[in-house]
Amino acid sequence: MNDELREQVEHEAEKHALLNAVKHDSDADVGAVIGPLMGENPDFREHGDEVPGVVAPVVSRVNELDTEGRQKRLEVVAPDLLAELQTDDEGDDHPLPDLPNAEDAPVRMRLAPNPNGPWHLGHGRMPAVIGTYKERYDGWMLCRFDDTDPETKRPDLSAYDAIVGAIEYLGFEPDEVVKASDRMETYYDHARELIDLGGAYTCPCPAGEFSDLKNSGEACPHRDKSPQKTREEFEAMVDGEYGAGEMVLRVRTDITHKNPALRDWVAFRMVDTPHPREEASEYRCWPLLDFQSGVDDHLFGITHIIRGIDLQDSAKRQRFLYDYFDWAYPEVVHWGHVQVEAYDVQMSTSTIKERIDEGSLDGWDDPRAPTLASLRRRGIEGGAITDAMVELGTSTSNVDLAMSSIYAANRERVDDDADRAFFVRDGVERALDGGPETGEPPVHPDHTDRGVREIPVGEAVLVEPDDLPDEGERVWLKGYGCVRNSENEFEFVGTDIDVVREEDVPVVHWVPANENRPLTLRTMEGDVAGHAEPGIGSADPDDVVQFERIGFARIDRQGSDETVAYFAHP
């Protein structure tokens, strides 16, 4: 990052930090600053690893100001933002907009996952936002698995529990969990009622033939058959007497509607492929999502639906259904897609599944996979993801999720508890001449009551290649003292820290050359081999540590002679 860009980052960081502090009348939060900062400034994203280090001191300076000082500074830096704040309702302290007509009745919302695989990162936005609304309005949340497509989006039996686990990981618990494939008789009953109301008819037309008729605004020749005949043929569908493509049940709408996608849409079709769930494997007549979801939203009393902007036609199709049944349609909020550019793997369930099947990914929790399971294994807390997702709001435009905003939010959560440790990559060995027998760096620099880590030095140490000083130059081995690189060994100089403060002697991390712990660090770019200080061998799986000058990592497992950790973020 050059000086000009650094100044831009500092300016934008100060603006957002002041806004955050004044809006909430409290100290600014680094995570809440980085999210909108990266979202509004795409040029900053390629420097995502450096941005938090620039933002943190800016936030600290803002937090040193009192309330009046922050307001005065914001008036100088961004007077338009201050004016906007002053016109807002004083009690409005929510990152998400109000739900429409949420005061009229208890808020009931639903998650409607397709269980065709565990969730990628983009899926996390829905439970993060709906769960936040549930808490805000003291509402109710359903998790309904829309698993009525046993062929095109074939359910993955392991995904049901994995998705519920992901919701809990993000910090929420559904009030009820149901599977649509358990509710087939309910959908059949409503189809029969719709037929009796004159709202549906059976149609054997080939798909291409009907499409031509529909697009020209012409009615299918079967459209005017009697409800009795339709009932007979629908019961034959339910009994499995037709094969795939031989018969469908259509909702009768307006065959001349200006939007062809709304003309006499399909409610049920025949599928020859058995459902993977044994309880649903005998069914062959399956509802399409617009029918199934429309019926369930009413029966479960859903008051507010959040769905993608690309699904606007679904609401319009379902309104025909609701009109037949004389139901009131829920409030709908449409939003754009969330995009993440930090991964080489496309954020797509089918693509991730292909990569796993071909062996280029180790599994859904591979650190290179853009999945919630991956972030969880890396030691990133679900609440950090939720915070970053909520900050994106509910705009109808596509939005970019900066991973740095998740990392900043997670850093706030784990920093206090994470013990420090040394990890040296591609270590260069240097014999040590003189000096103490042990190094004693602090367990945590901000919590001296937690003591020091006693690291035996032995006769030599390992340092990273970039940290090796030129011949005759000095470095400060952190927690040990100052050494000079002299004739391929480190000559101990002393423990006077003034050489760091006054003479700019660099501070580096190190490990003993012999009594160390081999460690593999799994990262988004691949595995990194190296050596950690010996104490890391006694860390428990799931412990989050900070490898000094490298970043946070979660201890994954301890072998007989090696530790494996997953890199979280800087």
Secondary structure in CASP SS format (residue, H / E / C, confidence):
PFRMAT SS
TARGET T0000
AUTHOR 0000-0000-0000
METHOD secondary structure of the structure
MODEL  1
M C 1.00
N C 1.00
D H 1.00
E H 1.00
L H 1.00
R H 1.00
E H 1.00
Q H 1.00
V H 1.00
E H 1.00
H H 1.00
E H 1.00
A H 1.00
E H 1.00
K H 1.00
H H 1.00
A H 1.00
L H 1.00
L H 1.00
N H 1.00
A H 1.00
V H 1.00
K H 1.00
H H 1.00
D C 1.00
S C 1.00
D C 1.00
A C 1.00
D C 1.00
V H 1.00
G H 1.00
A H 1.00
V H 1.00
I H 1.00
G H 1.00
P H 1.00
L H 1.00
M H 1.00
G H 1.00
E H 1.00
N C 1.00
P H 1.00
D H 1.00
F H 1.00
R H 1.00
E H 1.00
H H 1.00
G C 1.00
D C 1.00
E C 1.00
V H 1.00
P H 1.00
G H 1.00
V H 1.00
V H 1.00
A H 1.00
P H 1.00
V H 1.00
V H 1.00
S H 1.00
R H 1.00
V H 1.00
N H 1.00
E H 1.00
L C 1.00
D C 1.00
T H 1.00
E H 1.00
G H 1.00
R H 1.00
Q H 1.00
K H 1.00
R H 1.00
L H 1.00
E H 1.00
V H 1.00
V H 1.00
A C 1.00
P H 1.00
D H 1.00
L H 1.00
L H 1.00
A H 1.00
E H 1.00
L H 1.00
Q H 1.00
T H 1.00
D C 1.00
D C 1.00
E C 1.00
G C 1.00
D C 1.00
D C 1.00
H C 1.00
P C 1.00
L C 1.00
P C 1.00
D C 1.00
L C 1.00
P C 1.00
N C 1.00
A C 1.00
E C 1.00
D C 1.00
A C 1.00
P C 1.00
V C 1.00
R E 1.00
M E 1.00
R E 1.00
L E 1.00
A C 1.00
P C 1.00
N C 1.00
P C 1.00
N C 1.00
G C 1.00
P C 1.00
W C 1.00
H E 1.00
L H 1.00
G H 1.00
H H 1.00
G H 1.00
R H 1.00
M H 1.00
P H 1.00
A H 1.00
V H 1.00
I H 1.00
G H 1.00
T H 1.00
Y H 1.00
K H 1.00
E H 1.00
R H 1.00
Y H 1.00
D C 1.00
G C 1.00
W E 1.00
M E 1.00
L E 1.00
C E 1.00
R E 1.00
F E 1.00
D C 1.00
D C 1.00
T C 1.00
D C 1.00
P C 1.00
E C 1.00
T C 1.00
K C 1.00
R C 1.00
P C 1.00
D C 1.00
L C 1.00
S C 1.00
A H 1.00
Y H 1.00
D H 1.00
A H 1.00
I H 1.00
V H 1.00
G H 1.00
A H 1.00
I H 1.00
E H 1.00
Y H 1.00
L C 1.00
G C 1.00
F C 1.00
E C 1.00
P C 1.00
D C 1.00
E E 1.00
V E 1.00
V E 1.00
K E 1.00
A H 1.00
S H 1.00
D H 1.00
R C 1.00
M H 1.00
E H 1.00
T H 1.00
Y H 1.00
Y H 1.00
D H 1.00
H H 1.00
A H 1.00
R H 1.00
E H 1.00
L H 1.00
I H 1.00
D H 1.00
L C 1.00
G C 1.00
G C 1.00
A E 1.00
Y E 1.00
T E 1.00
C E 1.00
P C 1.00
C C 1.00
P C 1.00
A H 1.00
G H 1.00
E H 1.00
F H 1.00
S H 1.00
D H 1.00
L H 1.00
K H 1.00
N H 1.00
S C 1.00
G C 1.00
E C 1.00
A C 1.00
C C 1.00
P C 1.00
H C 1.00
R C 1.00
D C 1.00
K C 1.00
S C 1.00
P H 1.00
Q H 1.00
K H 1.00
T H 1.00
R H 1.00
E H 1.00
E H 1.00
F H 1.00
E H 1.00
A H 1.00
M H 1.00
V H 1.00
D C 1.00
G C 1.00
E C 1.00
Y C 1.00
G C 1.00
A C 1.00
G C 1.00
E C 1.00
M C 1.00
V E 1.00
L E 1.00
R E 1.00
V E 1.00
R C 1.00
T C 1.00
D C 1.00
I C 1.00
T C 1.00
H C 1.00
K C 1.00
N C 1.00
P H 1.00
A H 1.00
L H 1.00
R C 1.00
D C 1.00
W C 1.00
V E 1.00
A E 1.00
F E 1.00
R E 1.00
M E 1.00
V C 1.00
D C 1.00
T C 1.00
P C 1.00
H C 1.00
P C 1.00
R C 1.00
E H 1.00
E H 1.00
A H 1.00
S C 1.00
E C 1.00
Y C 1.00
R C 1.00
C E 1.00
W E 1.00
P E 1.00
L C 1.00
L H 1.00
D H 1.00
F H 1.00
Q H 1.00
S H 1.00
G H 1.00
V H 1.00
D H 1.00
D H 1.00
H H 1.00
L H 1.00
F C 1.00
G C 1.00
I C 1.00
T C 1.00
H E 1.00
I E 1.00
I E 1.00
R E 1.00
G E 1.00
I H 1.00
D H 1.00
L H 1.00
Q H 1.00
D H 1.00
S H 1.00
A H 1.00
K H 1.00
R H 1.00
Q H 1.00
R H 1.00
F H 1.00
L H 1.00
Y H 1.00
D H 1.00
Y H 1.00
F H 1.00
D C 1.00
W C 1.00
A C 1.00
Y C 1.00
P C 1.00
E E 1.00
V E 1.00
V E 1.00
H E 1.00
W E 1.00
G C 1.00
H C 1.00
V E 1.00
Q E 1.00
V C 1.00
E C 1.00
A C 1.00
Y C 1.00
D C 1.00
V C 1.00
Q C 1.00
M C 1.00
S C 1.00
T H 1.00
S H 1.00
T H 1.00
I H 1.00
K H 1.00
E H 1.00
R H 1.00
I H 1.00
D H 1.00
E H 1.00
G C 1.00
S C 1.00
L C 1.00
D C 1.00
G C 1.00
W C 1.00
D C 1.00
D C 1.00
P C 1.00
R C 1.00
A C 1.00
P C 1.00
T E 1.00
L H 1.00
A H 1.00
S H 1.00
L H 1.00
R H 1.00
R H 1.00
R C 1.00
G C 1.00
I C 1.00
E C 1.00
G H 1.00
G H 1.00
A H 1.00
I H 1.00
T H 1.00
D H 1.00
A H 1.00
M H 1.00
V H 1.00
E H 1.00
L C 1.00
G C 1.00
T C 1.00
S C 1.00
T C 1.00
S C 1.00
N C 1.00
V E 1.00
D E 1.00
L C 1.00
A C 1.00
M H 1.00
S H 1.00
S H 1.00
I H 1.00
Y H 1.00
A H 1.00
A H 1.00
N H 1.00
R H 1.00
E H 1.00
R H 1.00
V H 1.00
D C 1.00
D C 1.00
D C 1.00
A C 1.00
D E 1.00
R E 1.00
A E 1.00
F C 1.00
F E 1.00
V E 1.00
R E 1.00
D C 1.00
G C 1.00
V E 1.00
E E 1.00
R E 1.00
A E 1.00
L E 1.00
D E 1.00
G C 1.00
G C 1.00
P C 1.00
E C 1.00
T E 1.00
G E 1.00
E C 1.00
P C 1.00
P E 1.00
V C 1.00
H C 1.00
P C 1.00
D C 1.00
H C 1.00
T H 1.00
D H 1.00
R H 1.00
G C 1.00
V E 1.00
R C 1.00
E C 1.00
I E 1.00
P E 1.00
V C 1.00
G C 1.00
E C 1.00
A E 1.00
V E 1.00
L E 1.00
V E 1.00
E C 1.00
P H 1.00
D H 1.00
D H 1.00
L C 1.00
P C 1.00
D C 1.00
E C 1.00
G C 1.00
E C 1.00
R E 1.00
V E 1.00
W E 1.00
L E 1.00
K C 1.00
G C 1.00
Y C 1.00
G E 1.00
C E 1.00
V E 1.00
R E 1.00
N E 1.00
S E 1.00
E C 1.00
N C 1.00
E E 1.00
F E 1.00
E E 1.00
F E 1.00
V E 1.00
G E 1.00
T C 1.00
D C 1.00
I C 1.00
D H 1.00
V H 1.00
V H 1.00
R H 1.00
E H 1.00
E H 1.00
D C 1.00
V C 1.00
P C 1.00
V E 1.00
V E 1.00
H C 1.00
W C 1.00
V E 1.00
P E 1.00
A C 1.00
N C 1.00
E C 1.00
N C 1.00
R E 1.00
P E 1.00
L E 1.00
T E 1.00
L E 1.00
R E 1.00
T E 1.00
M C 1.00
E C 1.00
G E 1.00
D E 1.00
V E 1.00
A E 1.00
G E 1.00
H E 1.00
A E 1.00
E C 1.00
P H 1.00
G H 1.00
I H 1.00
G H 1.00
S H 1.00
A C 1.00
D C 1.00
P C 1.00
D C 1.00
D C 1.00
V E 1.00
V E 1.00
Q E 1.00
F E 1.00
E C 1.00
R C 1.00
I C 1.00
G E 1.00
F E 1.00
A E 1.00
R E 1.00
I E 1.00
D E 1.00
R E 1.00
Q E 1.00
G C 1.00
S C 1.00
D C 1.00
E C 1.00
T E 1.00
V E 1.00
A E 1.00
Y E 1.00
F E 1.00
A E 1.00
H E 1.00
P C 1.00
END
